[in-house]
Amino acid sequence: MSDQQETWREFRDAVNMAPAKLEKWLRTDESRAVGARSGGESVGHRSGRRIVSILRTKKADLTADDYAHMRKVVGYVRRHLAQRPSGDVTDSRWRYSLMNWGHDPV
């Protein structure tokens, strides 16, 4: 399996939100309220918009930069999942941050 194929598979495993659902989430106040800021928009929120674009791009049209971002998403989701807090995470900043990166753990 090529690196790109492996990256695509891992990305699709990590991103479990459909593009429309992720777009809808990114319009919420909860989405905008979490994450490390780089200027006005959080890094995760900006990543979510990029993920939507990647998901809507034909696989054959993905660029090297797209694949690099996909690897970044996979790494973030894996690290963040390993830090799962105890208790109900339904309305947690932890979950909201993951959702900005396209992964809903609930």
Secondary structure by P-SEA (a helix, b strand, c coil): ccaaaaaaaaaaaaccccaaaaaaaaacaaaaacccccccccaaaaaaaaaaaaaacccccccaaaaaaaaaaaaaaaaaaaacccccccccaaaaaaaaaccccc
